[in-house]
Amino acid sequence: MHAKVGTEAWDNHWSRLDGDGTVSWSDAHLTPEGVSQAVTLSAFWTALIEKGAPFPDTIYSSPLTRCLQTTKHIWAPIYQSRGAPFHPLIKELLREQITDHTCDRRSPRARLAEDFPEFLFEEGFAETDTLWRADRWEPLPEHCARKQAVLEDLFRRDEGACLSLSVHSFAIAVIMAVCDAEMYRVRRVLPRAARQGGGGG
């Protein structure tokens, strides 16, 4: 829809609606392209793990539907192939920067539990989205503080050697910033083998 109406119309009008009567983007779902990319990444990680990359002790995910779908498409086949239980933990504060766009408003807990029964919820996860507001865009310092808090919580509670975080592109940039790494926006780039048609190398 963004590409169809342009940035100005999207930001000022359409992004604040739940949909256009045909398509809904409230707590947006993956597009077919997004599903395909997640499946490609699953194959990519399968190959890496077979070559000795660490297998995640715990998978954490943002509560937004598109991220939960990504987590499932990437990791469920890998866990199932190893006979390992697949139970990612949903963390509220891992979500993307909270804007006034409805795509950044999460679904109720009951709906997420119904759609993603394999996933677990962190203690205290609210039924409704208490963070999203229709008239507010989360400032960068607040987003950084939120990511700092969730990282400190993870490392305090989880002693695993390898943790997987399924988050969004700007959330990744902010995590890098609070870890004193260069902050830049991650773009969608397929692994080289996938771009070449799946061959090795």
KELUMDREN-855392 format. One record per residue: residue number from 1; x, y, z of N, C-alpha, C, O, CB in turn. Coordinates in pm, whole numbers, plus 50000, padded with zeros to 5 digits. Glycine has a CB too. Example, Ala and Ser with C-alpha at 12.3 -4.5 7.8 and 13.67 -1.06 7.14 Angstrom:
REM KELUMDREN-855392
{1 {51319 49431 50780} {51230 49550 50780} {51320 49670 50780} {51424 49668 50846} {51131 49553 50905}},
{2 {51285 49775 50708} {51367 49894 50714} {51290 50003 50787} {51341 50114 50804} {51408 49940 50572}},
//
This chain:
REM KELUMDREN-855392
{1 {50083 49879 50000} {50000 50000 50000} {50087 50126 50000} {50055 50224 49933} {49906 50001 50122}},
{2 {50196 50121 50076} {50288 50234 50081} {50335 50270 49940} {50333 50387 49901} {50408 50202 50171}},
{3 {50377 50169 49865} {50426 50193 49730} {50315 50245 49639} {50341 50321 49545} {50486 50065 49671}},
{4 {50193 50205 49665} {50080 50243 49581} {50041 50389 49601} {50013 50459 49504} {49961 50153 49610}},
{5 {50039 50435 49726} {49987 50570 49755} {50097 50673 49774} {50069 50793 49770} {49901 50566 49878}},
{6 {50221 50630 49796} {50330 50724 49818} {50352 50752 49966} {50264 50731 50049} {50303 50853 49745}},
{7 {50472 50801 49998} {50511 50819 50138} {50425 50921 50210} {50384 50897 50324} {50655 50861 50145}},
{8 {50396 51034 50147} {50320 51139 50216} {50180 51091 50253} {50136 51110 50366} {50312 51264 50128}},
{9 {50110 51031 50157} {49975 50983 50185} {49977 50868 50286} {49887 50857 50370} {49907 50937 50055}},
{10 {50078 50784 50277} {50089 50673 50372} {50110 50725 50513} {50039 50685 50605} {50204 50578 50332}},
{11 {50209 50814 50531} {50241 50862 50665} {50128 50946 50725} {50102 50937 50845} {50368 50944 50661}},
{12 {50063 51025 50644} {49964 51119 50696} {49822 51064 50705} {49738 51121 50774} {49962 51240 50611}},
{13 {49796 50953 50637} {49659 50902 50638} {49651 50750 50651} {49604 50699 50752} {49588 50945 50511}},
{14 {49697 50679 50549} {49672 50536 50541} {49737 50457 50653} {49679 50360 50702} {49719 50483 50410}},
{15 {49856 50496 50695} {49927 50420 50799} {49855 50422 50932} {49882 50339 51019} {50067 50474 50816}},
{16 {49765 50517 50951} {49693 50530 51077} {49560 50455 51078} {49489 50454 51179} {49669 50676 51108}},
{17 {49528 50394 50965} {49407 50312 50955} {49443 50165 50975} {49561 50128 50969} {49337 50334 50818}},
{18 {49342 50083 50998} {49367 49939 51014} {49384 49869 50880} {49441 49760 50873} {49253 49874 51090}},
{19 {49336 49932 50773} {49345 49872 50640} {49269 49957 50541} {49224 50067 50573} {49291 49729 50640}},
{20 {49254 49905 50419} {49183 49979 50315} {49051 49915 50277} {48992 49950 50174} {49271 49991 50192}},
{21 {49003 49822 50360} {48879 49752 50329} {48902 49620 50257} {48814 49535 50254} {48791 49839 50246}},
{22 {49019 49605 50201} {49056 49480 50133} {49172 49412 50204} {49170 49291 50227} {49093 49507 49987}},
{23 {49271 49491 50239} {49391 49441 50306} {49402 49507 50443} {49380 49627 50457} {49519 49468 50222}},
{24 {49435 49428 50545} {49457 49482 50679} {49606 49487 50707} {49678 49391 50679} {49384 49396 50786}},
{25 {49653 49598 50763} {49794 49607 50802} {49810 49640 50951} {49920 49671 50995} {49865 49712 50717}},
{26 {49702 49634 51026} {49715 49647 51171} {49790 49524 51222} {49751 49411 51194} {49575 49660 51240}},
{27 {49899 49547 51297} {49990 49439 51334} {50019 49355 51210} {49981 49238 51200} {49930 49349 51449}},
{28 {50085 49418 51115} {50101 49364 50980} {50159 49223 50978} {50244 49188 51060} {50188 49455 50899}},
{29 {50111 49143 50882} {50161 49008 50859} {50269 49012 50752} {50281 49110 50678} {50047 48912 50819}},
{30 {50346 48906 50742} {50444 48895 50635} {50375 48891 50499} {50268 48832 50485} {50531 48771 50655}},
{31 {50437 48952 50402} {50393 48938 50264} {50444 48804 50211} {50530 48743 50274} {50444 49058 50176}},
{32 {50394 48758 50097} {50451 48636 50038} {50602 48646 50017} {50674 48547 50035} {50384 48606 49905}},
{33 {50650 48764 49980} {50795 48783 49964} {50866 48764 50098} {50973 48704 50105} {50826 48922 49906}},
{34 {50806 48817 50204} {50865 48802 50336} {50872 48657 50381} {50970 48614 50440} {50789 48883 50437}},
{35 {50766 48582 50352} {50766 48439 50384} {50878 48368 50308} {50950 48286 50365} {50628 48375 50351}},
{36 {50891 48400 50180} {50995 48338 50098} {51134 48369 50153} {51220 48281 50155} {50984 48385 49953}},
{37 {51155 48492 50196} {51285 48530 50251} {51313 48455 50381} {51426 48414 50406} {51290 48681 50276}},
{38 {51210 48437 50464} {51228 48364 50589} {51263 48218 50563} {51348 48161 50631} {51101 48373 50676}},
{39 {51198 48158 50465} {51228 48019 50428} {51373 48008 50378} {51443 47912 50410} {51129 47968 50320}},
{40 {51416 48107 50300} {51554 48108 50253} {51652 48119 50369} {51755 48051 50370} {51576 48225 50155}},
{41 {51619 48203 50466} {51706 48217 50583} {51709 48089 50666} {51812 48057 50727} {51660 48334 50669}},
{42 {51599 48016 50669} {51598 47889 50740} {51698 47792 50678} {51773 47725 50748} {51456 47828 50739}},
{43 {51698 47785 50545} {51794 47699 50476} {51937 47746 50500} {52029 47665 50516} {51765 47695 50324}},
{44 {51955 47878 50503} {52087 47936 50527} {52138 47898 50666} {52254 47857 50681} {52082 48090 50513}},
{45 {52051 47911 50768} {52093 47877 50904} {52111 47726 50921} {52198 47683 50996} {51990 47927 51004}},
{46 {52031 47648 50852} {52049 47503 50857} {52190 47465 50811} {52257 47384 50874} {51944 47431 50770}},
{47 {52232 47525 50700} {52366 47497 50647} {52474 47545 50743} {52574 47476 50763} {52383 47564 50509}},
{48 {52455 47662 50803} {52555 47714 50897} {52570 47622 51018} {52681 47594 51062} {52518 47855 50942}},
{49 {52457 47577 51071} {52461 47490 51190} {52527 47357 51155} {52601 47301 51236} {52319 47467 51245}},
{50 {52500 47307 51037} {52563 47182 50994} {52715 47197 50982} {52789 47099 50994} {52505 47135 50861}},
{51 {52760 47321 50958} {52903 47347 50946} {52966 47388 51079} {53084 47421 51085} {52928 47456 50843}},
{52 {52886 47386 51187} {52943 47412 51319} {52898 47538 51388} {52943 47566 51499} {53085 47416 51308}},
{53 {52810 47616 51325} {52759 47736 51393} {52679 47692 51516} {52618 47585 51514} {52670 47821 51297}},
{54 {52677 47772 51622} {52607 47732 51745} {52456 47723 51725} {52397 47800 51649} {52637 47829 51857}},
{55 {52397 47628 51793} {52251 47610 51793} {52195 47692 51909} {52242 47677 52021} {52211 47458 51804}},
{56 {52096 47777 51885} {52046 47865 51992} {51993 47788 52113} {51916 47693 52099} {51937 47955 51938}},
{57 {52035 47831 52231} {51980 47774 52354} {51838 47825 52377} {51752 47752 52427} {52069 47809 52474}},
{58 {51814 47951 52340} {51682 48012 52356} {51656 48104 52238} {51746 48171 52189} {51671 48090 52490}},
{59 {51532 48105 52193} {51489 48199 52089} {51394 48299 52152} {51296 48261 52216} {51422 48125 51968}},
{60 {51424 48426 52134} {51337 48533 52181} {51281 48606 52059} {51349 48620 51957} {51414 48632 52275}},
{61 {51157 48654 52071} {51095 48722 51958} {51017 48845 52002} {50960 48849 52111} {51004 48627 51883}},
{62 {51017 48943 51915} {50924 49055 51926} {50782 48999 51922} {50759 48894 51862} {50948 49160 51812}},
{63 {50686 49068 51984} {50548 49019 51983} {50467 49057 51859} {50351 49017 51847} {50477 49070 52103}},
{64 {50526 49132 51767} {50451 49170 51647} {50440 49050 51554} {50535 48972 51538} {50519 49290 51575}},
{65 {50324 49036 51492} {50293 48915 51416} {50395 48884 51308} {50432 48768 51290} {50157 48927 51355}},
{66 {50439 48985 51235} {50534 48959 51127} {50665 48900 51179} {50730 48823 51110} {50562 49088 51050}},
{67 {50702 48937 51301} {50825 48884 51359} {50803 48741 51411} {50891 48657 51398} {50874 48975 51473}},
{68 {50687 48715 51468} {50655 48579 51512} {50650 48484 51393} {50697 48371 51402} {50521 48577 51589}},
{69 {50594 48531 51282} {50591 48448 51161} {50733 48420 51111} {50766 48308 51073} {50509 48517 51051}},
{70 {50816 48523 51112} {50955 48506 51069} {51026 48404 51157} {51094 48315 51106} {51030 48640 51073}},
{71 {51010 48417 51287} {51071 48323 51381} {51029 48180 51351} {51112 48089 51348} {51035 48359 51525}},
{72 {50901 48162 51328} {50848 48027 51303} {50901 47970 51172} {50941 47854 51166} {50695 48028 51302}},
{73 {50900 48050 51066} {50946 48001 50936} {51095 47967 50938} {51138 47872 50872} {50918 48105 50827}},
{74 {51173 48044 51012} {51318 48019 51015} {51352 47902 51106} {51422 47809 51065} {51393 48144 51061}},
{75 {51303 47906 51229} {51356 47815 51331} {51276 47687 51353} {51334 47586 51393} {51365 47886 51458}},
{76 {51145 47688 51330} {51067 47566 51357} {51119 47445 51278} {51134 47338 51337} {50921 47590 51323}},
{77 {51147 47458 51147} {51199 47342 51074} {51333 47293 51127} {51361 47173 51128} {51213 47375 50927}},
{78 {51417 47386 51172} {51549 47349 51222} {51536 47273 51354} {51601 47171 51374} {51638 47474 51241}},
{79 {51453 47324 51443} {51432 47256 51571} {51367 47120 51550} {51406 47022 51614} {51345 47343 51664}},
{80 {51269 47113 51462} {51200 46987 51437} {51294 46883 51379} {51285 46765 51412} {51082 47008 51344}},
{81 {51385 46925 51292} {51478 46830 51231} {51575 46772 51333} {51631 46664 51312} {51557 46898 51119}},
{82 {51595 46844 51443} {51686 46797 51548} {51611 46731 51664} {51672 46687 51761} {51769 46913 51601}},
{83 {51479 46725 51652} {51399 46667 51760} {51399 46751 51885} {51377 46700 51995} {51449 46531 51792}},
{84 {51424 46882 51870} {51430 46973 51984} {51296 47045 52000} {51233 47078 51899} {51545 47075 51967}},
{85 {51253 47069 52122} {51127 47142 52142} {51139 47286 52093} {51238 47355 52121} {51087 47140 52291}},
{86 {51038 47331 52021} {51037 47467 51965} {50940 47552 52045} {50819 47545 52025} {50998 47465 51814}},
{87 {50994 47633 52137} {50911 47718 52222} {50977 47855 52240} {51027 47884 52349} {50886 47650 52359}},
{88 {50977 47938 52138} {51034 48072 52152} {50960 48151 52260} {50842 48128 52287} {51030 48148 52018}},
{89 {51031 48245 52321} {50973 48328 52425} {50948 48468 52371} {51038 48532 52318} {51065 48333 52550}},
{90 {50825 48514 52384} {50787 48646 52335} {50819 48751 52442} {50776 48741 52556} {50636 48650 52299}},
{91 {50896 48853 52400} {50935 48962 52490} {50878 49093 52435} {50908 49133 52323} {51091 48971 52504}},
{92 {50798 49159 52515} {50731 49282 52472} {50830 49389 52427} {50807 49454 52325} {50646 49337 52585}},
{93 {50938 49408 52500} {51028 49520 52473} {51120 49497 52353} {51195 49587 52316} {51111 49547 52594}},
{94 {51115 49379 52292} {51194 49355 52172} {51130 49415 52047} {51192 49414 51940} {51216 49207 52153}},
{95 {51009 49464 52058} {50937 49512 51940} {51005 49633 51876} {51091 49698 51935} {50795 49547 51977}},
{96 {50961 49660 51755} {51015 49770 51676} {50985 49905 51742} {50905 49913 51835} {50957 49767 51534}},
{97 {51049 50010 51692} {51015 50144 51739} {50864 50162 51731} {50802 50127 51631} {51089 50254 51655}},
{98 {50806 50217 51836} {50661 50228 51845} {50617 50360 51782} {50641 50467 51838} {50612 50218 51993}},
{99 {50554 50351 51667} {50508 50470 51596} {50356 50480 51608} {50292 50398 51672} {50552 50466 51448}},
{100 {50300 50583 51544} {50155 50597 51542} {50091 50518 51428} {49971 50529 51403} {50116 50744 51531}},
{101 {50172 50437 51359} {50120 50352 51252} {50059 50226 51313} {50115 50168 51406} {50232 50316 51151}},
{102 {49945 50184 51261} {49879 50067 51319} {49955 49938 51294} {49931 49838 51362} {49739 50055 51263}},
{103 {50047 49937 51198} {50128 49817 51176} {50218 49788 51296} {50266 49676 51312} {50213 49831 51049}},
{104 {50241 49890 51380} {50325 49874 51498} {50244 49851 51625} {50300 49847 51735} {50413 49997 51515}},
{105 {50115 49835 51612} {50028 49802 51726} {50012 49651 51731} {49969 49590 51633} {49888 49875 51716}},
{106 {50045 49591 51843} {50041 49445 51847} {49900 49392 51873} {49813 49464 51923} {50135 49392 51954}},
{107 {49880 49269 51838} {49752 49202 51860} {49736 49164 52007} {49835 49157 52080} {49740 49076 51771}},
{108 {49612 49139 52051} {49591 49095 52189} {49663 48962 52217} {49685 48882 52127} {49441 49080 52218}},
{109 {49698 48942 52341} {49768 48819 52381} {49688 48695 52341} {49746 48598 52292} {49793 48819 52532}},
{110 {49557 48697 52362} {49475 48579 52331} {49484 48544 52182} {49487 48427 52146} {49329 48604 52370}},
{111 {49488 48645 52097} {49498 48621 51953} {49635 48562 51919} {49644 48469 51838} {49475 48751 51873}},
{112 {49739 48615 51980} {49873 48562 51954} {49886 48418 52003} {49947 48335 51936} {49979 48650 52023}},
{113 {49827 48389 52118} {49832 48253 52172} {49758 48156 52080} {49799 48041 52065} {49770 48248 52313}},
{114 {49651 48203 52018} {49575 48118 51926} {49652 48096 51796} {49654 47985 51742} {49439 48182 51897}},
{115 {49715 48202 51745} {49785 48192 51617} {49922 48126 51628} {49971 48066 51532} {49802 48330 51558}},
{116 {49984 48136 51746} {50119 48083 51765} {50125 48000 51893} {50188 48041 51991} {50224 48199 51769}},
{117 {50059 47885 51894} {50050 47806 52019} {50183 47752 52069} {50194 47717 52187} {49956 47691 51998}},
{118 {50284 47745 51983} {50414 47692 52027} {50492 47794 52109} {50585 47758 52181} {50496 47650 51906}},
{119 {50454 47921 52098} {50530 48028 52162} {50489 48045 52308} {50374 48021 52345} {50512 48159 52086}},
{120 {50585 48086 52389} {50560 48117 52529} {50563 48268 52549} {50625 48340 52472} {50666 48047 52620}},
{121 {50495 48314 52652} {50492 48457 52684} {50575 48482 52810} {50571 48404 52905} {50346 48506 52704}},
{122 {50648 48592 52809} {50721 48630 52929} {50623 48660 53042} {50506 48692 53017} {50811 48751 52902}},
{123 {50669 48650 53163} {50586 48680 53279} {50539 48825 53274} {50617 48916 53247} {50664 48654 53410}},
{124 {50410 48846 53298} {50355 48980 53301} {50313 49035 53166} {50277 49152 53156} {50452 49071 53361}},
{125 {50318 48952 53061} {50279 48999 52927} {50131 49035 52927} {50046 48951 52958} {50310 48891 52819}},
{126 {50099 49159 52893} {49962 49210 52904} {49872 49157 52792} {49919 49121 52684} {49962 49362 52901}},
{127 {49743 49151 52820} {49647 49107 52719} {49639 49208 52604} {49638 49169 52487} {49508 49087 52781}},
{128 {49632 49335 52636} {49623 49438 52533} {49755 49514 52522} {49839 49508 52612} {49508 49536 52564}},
{129 {49771 49583 52412} {49893 49660 52387} {49889 49788 52469} {49814 49881 52437} {49910 49691 52236}},
{130 {49969 49794 52573} {49971 49911 52661} {50074 50015 52618} {50082 50122 52677} {49998 49868 52804}},
{131 {50154 49984 52516} {50260 50075 52474} {50222 50162 52354} {50269 50275 52342} {50384 49997 52441}},
{132 {50137 50109 52267} {50104 50182 52143} {50000 50290 52170} {49904 50270 52243} {50052 50085 52036}},
{133 {50023 50407 52108} {49926 50517 52114} {49911 50577 51976} {50007 50588 51901} {49970 50625 52216}},
{134 {49789 50615 51944} {49760 50668 51810} {49816 50808 51788} {49819 50856 51674} {49611 50669 51787}},
{135 {49861 50874 51894} {49907 51012 51881} {50052 51030 51923} {50095 51140 51955} {49819 51103 51964}},
{136 {50129 50919 51922} {50266 50932 51973} {50363 50845 51895} {50333 50732 51857} {50271 50894 52121}},
{137 {50481 50902 51871} {50591 50833 51804} {50705 50822 51906} {50751 50923 51957} {50638 50908 51673}},
{138 {50748 50702 51936} {50851 50681 52038} {50982 50749 52000} {51039 50719 51895} {50874 50530 52059}},
{139 {51032 50841 52084} {51160 50907 52055} {51275 50807 52061} {51268 50706 52132} {51185 51023 52154}},
{140 {51380 50836 51987} {51495 50746 51982} {51555 50718 52120} {51586 50603 52149} {51601 50804 51892}},
{141 {51574 50819 52207} {51631 50789 52339} {51545 50689 52418} {51599 50605 52490} {51646 50917 52420}},
{142 {51413 50698 52405} {51326 50602 52474} {51340 50463 52415} {51339 50363 52487} {51180 50648 52467}},
{143 {51352 50457 52283} {51370 50326 52219} {51502 50264 52264} {51508 50144 52293} {51367 50340 52065}},
{144 {51607 50344 52270} {51737 50293 52316} {51727 50243 52460} {51781 50137 52493} {51844 50403 52306}},
{145 {51659 50318 52546} {51645 50277 52686} {51565 50147 52695} {51594 50062 52780} {51576 50388 52768}},
{146 {51466 50132 52610} {51384 50010 52610} {51468 49889 52569} {51459 49782 52630} {51264 50025 52514}},
{147 {51550 49905 52466} {51634 49795 52422} {51743 49765 52526} {51777 49649 52547} {51698 49827 52287}},
{148 {51797 49867 52589} {51895 49845 52695} {51833 49763 52807} {51895 49670 52860} {51948 49981 52750}},
{149 {51710 49796 52843} {51642 49726 52952} {51616 49580 52918} {51636 49492 53002} {51510 49795 52986}},
{150 {51572 49553 52795} {51541 49414 52760} {51668 49331 52747} {51668 49213 52782} {51461 49409 52629}},
{151 {51777 49390 52698} {51903 49317 52690} {51955 49283 52830} {52000 49172 52855} {52008 49398 52612}},
{152 {51948 49379 52920} {51993 49354 53057} {51908 49244 53121} {51961 49160 53195} {51985 49483 53142}},
{153 {51779 49244 53093} {51691 49141 53147} {51728 49003 53091} {51732 48905 53165} {51544 49173 53114}},
{154 {51754 48996 52961} {51790 48868 52899} {51919 48813 52958} {51926 48695 52995} {51804 48885 52747}},
{155 {52020 48896 52966} {52150 48848 53012} {52151 48819 53162} {52234 48742 53211} {52258 48949 52979}},
{156 {52060 48881 53235} {52048 48852 53378} {51979 48717 53402} {52013 48645 53495} {51972 48964 53450}},
{157 {51883 48684 53317} {51801 48565 53338} {51851 48442 53263} {51830 48329 53308} {51660 48594 53297}},
{158 {51916 48462 53149} {51948 48350 53060} {52099 48329 53055} {52174 48419 53016} {51893 48377 52917}},
{159 {52144 48211 53096} {52286 48181 53098} {52329 48100 52975} {52440 48047 52972} {52321 48105 53224}},
{160 {52242 48090 52876} {52275 48015 52755} {52393 48076 52682} {52417 48197 52689} {52155 48008 52664}},
{161 {52467 47992 52611} {52584 48038 52536} {52545 48108 52407} {52619 48194 52358} {52677 47922 52506}},
{162 {52429 48072 52351} {52385 48131 52223} {52237 48163 52231} {52154 48074 52251} {52415 48035 52104}},
{163 {52203 48289 52216} {52065 48334 52219} {52029 48391 52083} {52110 48460 52021} {52041 48439 52331}},
{164 {51909 48363 52036} {51860 48418 51910} {51753 48522 51938} {51659 48496 52013} {51805 48305 51817}},
{165 {51768 48640 51879} {51668 48746 51892} {51605 48771 51756} {51674 48811 51662} {51732 48877 51949}},
{166 {51476 48749 51745} {51404 48780 51622} {51340 48917 51638} {51239 48932 51708} {51297 48669 51588}},
{167 {51399 49016 51574} {51354 49154 51589} {51348 49222 51452} {51368 49158 51349} {51447 49232 51685}},
{168 {51319 49351 51453} {51296 49427 51332} {51420 49508 51294} {51513 49520 51373} {51175 49520 51351}},
{169 {51419 49562 51173} {51541 49625 51120} {51589 49743 51204} {51708 49753 51234} {51517 49671 50979}},
{170 {51497 49832 51243} {51543 49946 51323} {51574 49903 51465} {51661 49961 51530} {51437 50057 51323}},
{171 {51504 49801 51515} {51536 49747 51647} {51678 49692 51649} {51749 49707 51748} {51435 49636 51686}},
{172 {51720 49628 51539} {51857 49578 51530} {51956 49694 51539} {52056 49685 51610} {51878 49500 51398}},
{173 {51926 49802 51467} {52015 49919 51470} {52027 49975 51611} {52137 50014 51653} {51963 50027 51375}},
{174 {51917 49981 51683} {51919 50035 51819} {51994 49941 51914} {52066 49987 52002} {51776 50059 51870}},
{175 {51976 49810 51897} {52052 49715 51978} {52201 49733 51955} {52280 49730 52050} {52010 49570 51945}},
{176 {52240 49753 51831} {52381 49778 51801} {52430 49904 51871} {52541 49907 51924} {52403 49789 51649}},
{177 {52347 50007 51870} {52386 50134 51932} {52407 50119 52082} {52505 50170 52136} {52281 50241 51905}},
{178 {52316 50050 52150} {52329 50038 52296} {52442 49942 52334} {52487 49940 52449} {52197 49989 52358}},
{179 {52489 49863 52237} {52605 49776 52260} {52735 49843 52214} {52839 49777 52203} {52587 49642 52187}},
{180 {52728 49974 52188} {52844 50053 52147} {52901 50009 52012} {53020 50024 51987} {52952 50045 52252}},
{181 {52816 49955 51927} {52856 49924 51790} {52805 50034 51697} {52722 50115 51737} {52803 49784 51745}},
{182 {52854 50035 51575} {52807 50134 51479} {52659 50112 51452} {52616 49999 51427} {52888 50126 51347}},
{183 {52581 50217 51457} {52437 50207 51435} {52405 50231 51288} {52431 50339 51235} {52360 50308 51524}},
{184 {52350 50130 51222} {52306 50148 51085} {52186 50059 51060} {52166 49959 51130} {52420 50116 50985}},
{185 {52107 50094 50961} {51983 50022 50932} {52013 49898 50850} {52072 49905 50742} {51883 50113 50857}},
{186 {51972 49784 50901} {51992 49658 50830} {51895 49651 50714} {51776 49677 50729} {51972 49536 50925}},
{187 {51946 49618 50598} {51863 49606 50479} {51841 49460 50445} {51917 49373 50488} {51926 49680 50360}},
{188 {51738 49433 50366} {51705 49296 50330} {51798 49249 50218} {51779 49282 50102} {51558 49284 50286}},
{189 {51898 49171 50256} {51993 49116 50159} {51997 48965 50178} {52025 48917 50288} {52136 49179 50177}},
{190 {51969 48891 50073} {51972 48746 50082} {52116 48697 50090} {52206 48760 50034} {51901 48683 49963}},
{191 {52139 48584 50159} {52272 48524 50159} {52321 48501 50016} {52242 48477 49925} {52272 48392 50237}},
{192 {52453 48508 49998} {52511 48497 49863} {52469 48368 49794} {52439 48369 49674} {52663 48505 49871}},
{193 {52468 48257 49868} {52431 48129 49807} {52289 48133 49753} {52261 48076 49647} {52446 48016 49908}},
{194 {52199 48200 49826} {52061 48208 49782} {52049 48294 49657} {51971 48264 49567} {51972 48265 49893}},
{195 {52128 48404 49651} {52123 48491 49534} {52174 48419 49410} {52134 48450 49298} {52205 48618 49558}},
{196 {52263 48321 49432} {52320 48249 49319} {52241 48123 49285} {52284 48040 49205} {52463 48212 49349}},
{197 {52124 48110 49348} {52039 47996 49314} {52054 47879 49407} {52012 47768 49375} {52068 47952 49177}},
{198 {52116 47902 49525} {52122 47798 49626} {52249 47716 49622} {52264 47622 49701} {52007 47708 49612}},
{199 {52341 47747 49534} {52465 47670 49526} {52557 47699 49641} {52542 47801 49708} {52535 47698 49397}},
{200 {52651 47612 49665} {52746 47633 49773} {52854 47729 49731} {52853 47782 49620} {52808 47501 49815}},
{201 {52949 47751 49822} {53060 47838 49787} {53095 47930 49900} {53187 48011 49887} {53027 47919 49664}},
//
